[in-house]
Every structure is written in C-alpha cells, then in structure tokens.
C-alpha cells in the first residue's frame, strides 16, 4: 500500500531519531524536506546513549515527531531556522553529516599512515587472548606489514616481496591480489559501513582515544561493531560477529596519519648483502605496453578505452590494474560455464557470469574477468555490448509456480547465519538447494530409471529457476530472501509438477 506524504515523513523522522539512514523518498518535496531534516538533526547535538529506546532515553535528543500535515510552510520554516543558525556561526556543522559519511570523506583524503594493529580473539565464555601485533605502513600505492617475528611484506607499487629473516629468504609475491597480514583495511570498512544499515551505539574510549561506536547490520547476517576515531574520523577498531564461538577484534593501538614511520621499509633489499635466498613463483612483471606483455605471455590483451594504472604480465595471464578494480585476461580453454551461484547476463555475444563485484566472459579467444567496484564500467569498455541480469525483487517467481512453498523467514535467517559462519555452503548454489528440496518431496522419484539432472535456466542474482529432468518435479523456483549478493542463500518458494 502506498504511504501518504504524512506517513512517509513520519517514517523518515523515526529513522533519523534512531540514528538510521532513511530510504530516499521519490517525491522531490519530501526529498528536500529530508535534506533539511538531516541538517537540523546534525545541529541537534550529541546522539542518544545506547539503549533499547534511544529516542526516549535520558539525555537523548530526538529530532522531533511530526504532528501536522506536510506543507511548503513547514519546509520554509525549517529552512528559515537553519538560516538563523548559520548566521550565528554554525555553517561548518551544517555540512558535517552523519559519522559514516564523515568517515568516508576522511578515508578518501588519507594519503598515508603508520600504525600498529593489535589482533585479539574472544571465545563464547568471554576469555580473551592476544593473537598478533602488526606494524602497518601506507604511502600512496605503497603498503607494508611487519609481524613480531620480523617477517616484512611489502608492495612498493612496482613489485612485491616478503622478507623472512628466520628462514633467510626473500620471497617474490604476485603483483595482484590482497596483501594484508591480519589487519583491517580502512577503505574496505568505510565502504561496508556506508553500504549496510548501521546503528549508533554511543561514544567510548578506545586505545586512549574517544571513538563513536557503530553497530553494522548486514542484511540477513549477524551484526558486527566498528569504532570511529572522533578526531580523525577514521576507523579505529573492528569487532567481528561471534562465529563458531570465536570473535575477533582488530584495534589500531598506535596510529599516525601522513607518510610517517620508517619509510626505508619500501626499499627493495639486496639479497646478497643480507644473505637471503630468493624464492620466486611467477610474481608477475610490470610492463609498459600490451605488446611488451604479449612478448612475455603470448596474449594480445583487449584494452578498455581507459588506460590502466599499470599492466602486469604473468606467464599465463595479463592483469590490467585500475586500483581497486582488476581486469584479468587469459587464453580461453574448454567450455565456458558460469558458476552455479552466479547470475547470468550477456557480453560480446555470449554468456556473462555475474557476481557481486565480479564479471567473467569470453571474447576474441580470451577469458576475461573484471573484479572490483568498477567491474561493470570497465567490462563494457572491453566488450562493447554488455547486458546485466535484472536482479530485482519486484517479480515473485512463486506467482508462476503450480505449487507454492510456504517460507518461515526466521528459519531462513538462521540458515543464512549458519552459512555466514562457514557451514552448509550448498545453500549458496540454487541447483544444490533445488536438488535437496526435490529429494525431500514424497513421490518425486525419478522417471525413466535415470537420475534427475538440475540445470539453472534463470538466475538474476535475486530470483532463479532450475529445470529438473527425470523427475516428477519439472521446475523449481527460488529466491534470495535476506541478501541479494553472492553471500546470500537460496530458498525454494515454489515448483511445477511434470
């Protein structure tokens, strides 16, 4: 049922009072009012203390609750109040925004840092112990991590290596992929906090610094906690959800912004002087052009219209590095089959495997994978023709089913949390879920004496249809009910009889 303007405004104000981000309204007038309401909320003072009812807690300062119909007079009145506040010197606060957006801006401006991350684990009984301490450097494209045993892992922007003093080895590492050693990445956590709903818990002291405590709530998953330094607006501590009776906490016990600390860690060592043995397993080589990469790999890479920051040539592949997004190209071998858990679109006249932040397809004798936040944009530059699956929840596949299957959302959420904890990964595969469902149905035995086969015919990332052969069931309809990405489980919502 469509909400009235008054009900929509009440919903937005309730969300702001609970320190949550309201869903953006489609109505332009309401959108303008929401922007004004956000600014008034920022000027309203400190957030409520943690508790079950923050809007009514002692000392809390909720925004307000609307008592009159939405009118342009209300908007003008609010804007006039803001103008008066700005006249009296509150202009900077008006643009402060909520703490998550402030963190996003602070991370984007960060050019470098040096610090020490302490990693601790806690079991279900509350026992806590120190796992490791990691010294971290970041300076533009350069990163380095040093463990307590002296192991140093470095990426200087042109090559990667790991010094292992105890083994007298210098190991050359692949130039692409993750490099972290038990740390939590500032940019990743800022992005996740912005993407997922969050709740403001309160303010606490963390490692001698005042911090804002947020509870991040992934849809269908278990909440985890993030603390943001009130002064720097950067992530300071991360505590994961309790999974398999274990919870992990990462804390920057020391942190300095800027290119600080011993910058000599980024200098490639002389193995002979240190008495190191060099260990190499195709770490890749940064090259200046596609022809130079082809001379190493035999692969004539297809280039997006935008030039990459660097090209890395391995023995069997070429990687185009766009920062957080990588485009990998290698020779196509065998038959292209999208992963069972992926959505399927079209690229360059063929199927396109679609994950949350990864696309894979074949073109010109190459198998190409684009992975990262700009995957779709760069894939379109290479493929030209690119059709993404329509992964929306507007269509309900059970509407087409002969037999509708009732669903208990509490059970589905419990199954999602079980998968998040590393158990029963088959729930992520629509074909496996369909097979388990069909085998549990009375009278769904095989026909013709052969074992049934399960083929995913439709997968938009949100809904799926699985065709079944040699069975009393002809088709199974599934949905991702709690989370519509590759981490979300599939649930059967209906089926057709043969």
N, C-alpha and C positions, 0 to 999 in steps of 0.2 A: 504494500500500500504506500502511495506517495505521501511524504510528510508535507505538512503545511509549512509556510515560512517561519511561523512562530515555533513550531516543533523542531524545525531544523536549527534555528538559533539556540533554543534550549539545549539541544544535543551538543552543539559546538561549545557552548559555555560550560556545560558539565564536564566535557573533556578537558578544557583548559583549567578548570578548578582542580581536576585530578592530576594535573601536570602531564597530560597526554596530548598527542598531536591529533587534532580533529581531521576527519576526512574532508578534503577541499570541496566546498559546495560548487555546484554548476551554475547557480544563479549569480550573475555579476554583482548585484546589490548585496547579496549575502556574503560574497567573497570579499567585497570592500569592507563590510562590517567586521568580518573575521580578522582582516588585517589590522583594523583599528583596535579590536578586542585584544589581539595578541600584544600590541604595543602597550595598552593600558595594563595588561597583566604583568608585563616586564616592569612597569613603573610601580607596581603594587607592592613591591618589597620582596622579602625572602620567602622561599617556598615553605609549605607546611611541614611540620615534623612528621616522621614516619608514623604510620598507624593505619587502622582499618578504615577510618573515615577522615581523610586529610582535610576535606573541605570544612568539617566541623570541629577539628581538633583544636585544643587550646593553643593559642598563639598563631593559628593558621589564618591566612588572609585570602579567602576565595575571591574570585573576580567579582561576581555578582550573580544573581539569578533574575532572568528577565520576567517582568510582571505585566508588561504592556505589549501590544502588537508591534511588529517591526514597522517602522516608518522612516522616511528620509529625515524627519526631525530628530530621531534617535541617533542616526548616523552623524548629522550635522552637530548635534550636541556633544557626542563623543569626540569628534574631530576638534571642536572648539576647546574642550577640556585639555586635549593633547597640546593644542597650540599654546595655551596658557602655561602648561608645564614646560614646554620648550623655551618659552620666553624667559623662564626663571632658571635656565641653565641645565635642563635635563635632556638636551638634544642627544648627547652621546648614548644615554641609556635607551633612548627610543629605538636605536638600531642594534642593541645588544643581542636581541633574540634569545631563544632558549639555549640551554647549556650544550645540547648536542650540535646545534648549528655553529655555536662558538667554537666547539672542539674541531669541527670540520674545517673552519676557516684557519684555526691555529695550525693544524696539521698541514694544510695546503701551503702555508707560509714557511714551514720549517725547512731550513736549508741544510741543517746538520745537527748532530748531538753526540754526546758521550755520556754513558751511564753504566750502572751495574744493576742487573736484573736478578732478583732472588726468587727461586722457584721452590715452593713448598707444597706438600701433599697432606691432606686430611682424610682420615677414614670415617666410616659411619659412626664410630664410637667417639669421635671428637679428638682422636690422637693425631698430632701434627708433627711432621719432621721435614727437615731441610733436604732437598734433592740436589740442588746445584746453585752456584752463583756464576753468572755470565757477564763479562765485561763487553760492552757494545759500543761500536763507533759507527757513525753515519756521516758522510760528507758528500752531498750530491749523489752521483751514481755509485760512490764507493761505500762499502759496508765491511765490517769486520767483527768477529766474535771470538773471545778468548775464554776458554774454560779454566778452572782452577788448576788442572794438571798441566797447563801451559799450551794445550792444543789451540792453535790460532787458525781460523778460517777467514779468508779474505777474498773480496771481489773488488779489484781496482778499476773496474769499468772496461778493461780490455782483456783480462784473464782472471781466473780463479785458482786458488791453491789452498792447501791446508798443511801447516807445519805441525809435525808430530815429534816433539823433542824426545819423548821417551823411547820412540822407535827409530829415531834418526832418519825420518822420512819426510820428503816433500811431495805431496800428492796433488797432481793437477786435476782439477774438478771441471765438470761440464759447465759451459758458459751460460746455460739457461736453466730455469727451474729455481726452486726455493733454496735458500742458503742458511736460514735461521737455525740456531742451536739452542732450542728451549727458551726462546723469547716470545713475546707477543708483539706483533707488528702494529705500530701506531696507526698507519693508514688503513690497514685492514679493519681494526677495531672501530675506528671512526666511521668507516663505511657501513659496518654492520649495525652500529648504534643508530645511524641515520635511516637505515633500511627497515629495521624492525621496530615494533611498538616498544616504548620504554616508560618506566615509572620512576619518579623522583622519590628516593628513599629519605634523603637528608644530607647533612654535612658531617664529616668525620675527619679525624687526624690520621693521615697515612704516611708513615716514614717521616714524621716530623713536619708534614705539610698539610694544610687544610684542603680537603677534597670534597667534591659533590659525588654522592653515591647514587648510581642509577641501577635499576633492575631492568635488564633487556629481556624481552619476551618473544622468542622466535615462534611464529605460528605453529601450533601443534607440538612444540618442543618444550623442554624444561628451561625455566628462566636461569640466567646467569647474571653476574654482577660486574659492573665497571665503575671505577672511581676516576674522576677527572680533577686534575690539579686546578684549584680555584685561581691561582695566579697565572699560570702559563696556558690554561685551558687545554692541556694535552693529557692523554690517557696516562694514569699513574699506576693503577692496579687492575688486574683482571682475575676474577674467581669463576671457574667453570661450574656448570651444574654437577651435582653429585651423580656420577655414573659408575655402575659396578662397585658401589660402596667407596669410591675414591673421588676426591675433589682436588683440583689443582689451582694454586694461586700464584700469579706472576706479579711481582712488585718491583718498580724502579726504586731501589733503596738509595741510589745516587743518580742524579740527572742534571746535565748542563746542556742548554741549547746553544747552537752555533758550532763551528768547526774547532772543537776543543779536545783536550786529551793529547796523547802521543800520536801524532799523525804519521810517524815513521812505520806504523803497523801496515800502511798501504804500500810500502816499498817492497818490491819482489826481492827475496833473499838470494844470495849467491850460494847454491848448494855445496860447492866445493869448499868454501870457507867455513861453512857450518858442519861439514862432514855428513850431509844428507844424501840419501839415495832417492833419486827422482822416480816416482811411480806415476805412470800415465795410462789412461784408458779412454782414448779418443775424447779429450776435453773440448774439442772444437777450436776453431781459429777465426778470429775476427778478420774479415776481408773488406775490401773497399768497393767491390762491384759484383754483379751477377756473373760475368764471365770468369772472374777470379774464383768465385765459389764453384762454378761449373768445372774448372780445372781440377779442383780437389774432389768433388763429389760425382761428377758426370751428370749433374742435374741442372737443367736450364730453368731456374725458378721463375714463376709467374709473379710479377711485381704489382702490388696495389699502386694506384695513382699517387699516393702519398709515400714519400721515401721513408724507410725505417731509420731509427737512430743508429742501428748497426746491423750488419749481416754476419751471421756466424755459420761457418761451414764445418760440418762433421763428415765422417766418411760416408754415411748413408742418408744424409738429410741436410737441408738448408733451413736455417731459422732466421726469420726477419723479426727484429726486436723493436717493438714500439713501447717500451717501458713496461707497463702493467699488462700489455697485450702482446702475445707472440703468435706469429704465423709460421707454421712448420710445413715444409713440403718435402715429400719423398716419393720414390718411384712406386706406382700402383702395382700391387701384386695380388693375384687371385680375385675373388668376387667381393664386391663391396656390400657389406651387410651392416645396417645401422644397429647399434646396441639395443637390446630388448627394452631397456628402461628409458630410451631416448624418445623425444618427439621427432616427427619426420616432416621436412619441408622439401623444397626443390632448389637446386643450384646447378648452373651450367648444363641444364638439360637432364640432370639425374637426381637421385635422392640426396637429401641433406640431413645428416644426423644432427639433432639439436639438443644440447644440454643447457643448463642454466647459463653458463658463460663460455660455452664451447660449441663450435660448429665444425663439422667434418664432411667433406665431399670429395669427388674425383673430377679432374679436369685436365685435359691435354696429357693424359698418361701419368698424371701425378695424383697422389692422395694428399689433400691439403687440410690442415687443422688450424683454425683460428681460435685462440683461447684468451679470455680476458674481457674487461669491460667494454672494449671497442671491437669485439669479435664480429658482430653483425655489420658494422660500418666498413671494416677492412675487407671482410669476405665479399661484400657487394662490389667493392672496387676491383677485386680479382675476378669474380665470377660474372659480373655484369648483371645477369638475371639471377635473382635471389628471392625465393618465396618462403616466408616463415610460416610455421603452423599457427593456427589461430588458437592459442592456448588460453581461452577464456572459460569462465564458469557459467556463462549465460545459458548455454544449452545443457539440458539434463539428459544423458543417454538412457536413463531408465524410462523416459517417456516413450521411447521406441520399443522397449522390451515387452515381450509377451508376458513374462513373469517378473514382477518387481520384487527385489530382495530387501527386506527391512534392515536398517542400519542403526546400531547403537553407537552414537558419537563418543560416548565415554570409553567404550571398548576400543574404538578406532584410535583415540588419543593415547590410550595405554599401549597399543601396538606401535604407534609412532615413537613413543618414548623408548620402547624396547629396542627398536631399530636404531634410534639415536645412540643407544648405549652399546651398539656393536653386535646385537643379537638378531637372528632371523632376517638376514639381508634379502631373502627371497621376496619379502613384501614389497621391495622396490622394483620388481620385474612383473609387469602386467600379465605376461604369459604364464609365469610360475603361479601367480595368485589365481588366475583362471583355472589352471590345471588342478590346484589344490581344492578349489571350490567344486569343480565338476566331479572330482573323485569322491567328494563327500556327499554328493546328492544320491538318494536312493533311486534306483532304476536308471542311472545314467551310464550304464555299462557300455562296452564297445559294441560296434556293429560291424559285421563282415569279418570278424575274427582278428582284426588288426588293432594295434594300439592307436589311440587317438593322437592327433597332432594339434598343436596350438600355434596359430600364426597371428601376430599383431597386424591388423589391417589398418587401423586408425590409431594415432597417438598424437594428440595436440599438446601434450605436456600437462593437461588438466583432465582430459577425458580420453578413454581408449576403448576400442572394440577388438575382441580376439575371436577369430574364426576357429571352430573346432571341427575336425574331421573324425569319422569313425566313432561317433558317439551319439547318444540320444539328445545331447545339447548341441545346437548348431552355432550359437554365437553368445559371447559373454560381454556384458557392458560394465566398465569400471570407471571410477573417478578418484582423483586425488582430493580428498575431502578436507584435510587440515593444512597442507602445504603444497603449493604448486611449483616445485622445482625438483631437481634430481634427488633430493634427500627425502621427498615426500612419499609415503606408502600409497599403494593402490587398494581400493575397496570395491568389491563386486556390488553393483546396485541393481542388476537385472540380467536376464538371459532369455534366449529364444530356444524353443524345442525344435527338434528336427521332425 
